[in-house]
Amino acid sequence: MVEQARVLLYRLAGSKKALDACRLVERLYLKGHRVVVWLQDQGRAVIFDQYLWTFSDTSFVPHRLAMDQKAVEEPVAIVAGELYNPNGADHLVVLEAPKNLKQVHDFAVVHDLLVAGEERRERWEAAGFAVEEARHP
């Protein structure tokens, strides 16, 4: 468990959250980080998995859709439903608000992508996270 996870809030100008998330995940992977991408439901996770393969003709981000709480070797894992860390990641990318923030403490850095109208800063701070505004992913 990490002492105090740091949350980076990205306030997105447009509605291309999935594309921004893919670019962020690629950037983290290229820097040598292990990453978990979390979505609330399996359907969205499957769509994001496919999109991460195809979002750019020049990108390759080795990843796997993690299922059934099993470990994966890939540096990027996509998880749906209950949040867990199948690849020993230090970075977590969330595209939706996690219901149980206690599970998030297993990660050193949380990247929360927000579109217009979304606000989660107070919720993160109330749960004991250090929150920072970040530049566009």
Secondary structure, DSSP 8 states (H G I E B T S, - for coil): --SS-EEEEEE-SSS-HHHHHHHHHHHHHHTT--EEEEESSHHHHHHHHHHHHHS-TT----EEE--TT----SSEEEEESS---TT--SEEEESS--S-GGGGGG-SEEEEEE-TT---HHHHHHTT-EEEEE---
